[in-house]
C-alpha cells in the first residue's frame, strides 16, 4: 500500500490498517502471509463480486492459495441467521480449516457478517477486512465489532473480534453512487463532533469534492477518522466506557433503520437522523450551544444527506428504542454532546423520551 500502516490495538491484540489505491498486490501478499495452510475463504456480496471479484480471485489463486468464495445478496437483509448459516455450510463443504483466512470483501454488511462468521466458525479464524465503501473504510472495518441483525433490532447478535489486518483501498470507491459516499461520511461527522472539530470544518468546506469522490480529500478524511476511532478502541476495546461514545446518533438511528425496513435507508442516513435527534436532546438536556448544533447540522446539510428526524418521532419507532443493546434497567444510555469534543452518556427513561418528543412534535424545535 502507498502509505505506512496505522497500527490499531484491541486489548493485547494489534493489527495493521493499510491505506492505498489500486493495491491488489499488497492485499494478496498480506493474505498469503496470514494463511498458514495456504487457504483463503472470501465473503463478498453480489454487487462487489460483479465489479471486483474476478481480479481478486485470480490474484489469490495466482499467489498459490486455494480459494473458497461466497457471494451473498447485496444489502442489509444478508445480516441474518439464515445467510450466516448458509456461509457456515459453504465454508465447511469447501474444506475450511483453522489456518484459513476469511477475507471480508465488501461494505459494512459483508464486514459484520463475515466477521461474525470468522469469530464463531471452528472457534475463530483469522480475518482480513477489505472494506469497499466509505462507511466501512471510515468506521466499521476497524474496531473488531461483528454482528448480524435480529427482527427486533440491528446488531443484536454479535461478538468483538478484531481482524488480523485491514486493507483500505480507495480505488474501490470509484463505482460508489454519490448517495452512498455522502451517507458513509456521516460516521466521519460523528467522529469529528466527538473528538476533532477541525475535521468537522473540513467535511463542511470540502463536502462537494468529497461526495464527488475526490481521492486526495477522501484519503485524508478516511485516515483521520480511522485514527480517531483507533485511539478510542485501544483505550476501551470492549465498550465498557469511553468507546460507547462512538454510539452518538446510533440509538435512534438503529431504530429508524429497523422501522424503515433494512435496506430502505443507507446506514449513514439513519445515523444522520439519529445524530440530528441527539443534537436536539443535547441542547435541551445538557446545554449544547446553538453554534455547535449548527456546526454539526451544517456538515450534514453540506454533504446533502437526509437527516430530518421529525418523520421518525413516532410511537412505532420509539418502541424500537427499547430493544437497543444500550438499554439498561428500563432506561436508555443516550450519547449527548455538552460541547463539541465533550460528550456524556445520559440515562434517559421512556417517560422523558416521550415528553421530549411530544414537545418537539408540537413545534418546539
Number of C-alpha atoms within 10 A of each C-alpha: 17 12 10 11 18 16 15 24 22 23 13 7 11 15 18 17 24 22 21 18 17 14 17 18 13 15 23 18 13 16 25 19 11 19 20 15 15 19 25 29 25 24 24 29 21 15 15 19 21 11 11 15 18 11 12 17 19 12 16 23 17 11 14 11 21 16 18 21 19 16 19 22 15 19 18 22 16 20 28 17 14 10 16 18 11 13 21 18 11 16 21 13 10 13 11 22 17 15 16 26 27 30 28 29 25 30 24 27 27 32 31 27 29 31 33 25 27 26 24 15 16 13 9 16 23 23 31 29 31 25 30 29 25 29 25 25 30 27 25 23 33 27 24 24 21 26 24 27 22 14 11 15 22 21 21 15 16 18 19 17 23 27 29 21 26 28 26 30 23 23 14 19 20 15 12 15 12 17 17 19 23 27 26 26 32 28 27 26 27 23 26 24 25 22 18 18 18 10 19 24 18 17 28 20 14 16 23 15 15 23 24 16 22 15 15 11 16 24 21 12 21 21 18 18 24 22 20 17 21 23 17 21 23 18 16 17 23 19 16 9 12 16 19 19 21 19 20 27 26 24 27 28 29 25 27 29 26 22 18 14 13 21 14 14 17 20 24 28 27 30 30 30 26 26 32 23 23 24 25 21 21 23 18 13 15 16 14 21 16 12 11 18 20 13 17 24 18 16 22 27 15 17 25 16 24 18 19 15 20 15 10 19 18 14 10 12 20 19 13 18 23 20 17 21 15 16 17 13 8 11 18 22 20 25 23 28 29 17 20 20 14 13 21 20 17 16 16 16 17 15 10 12 17 15 11 16 21 14 12 15 14 8 9 9 10
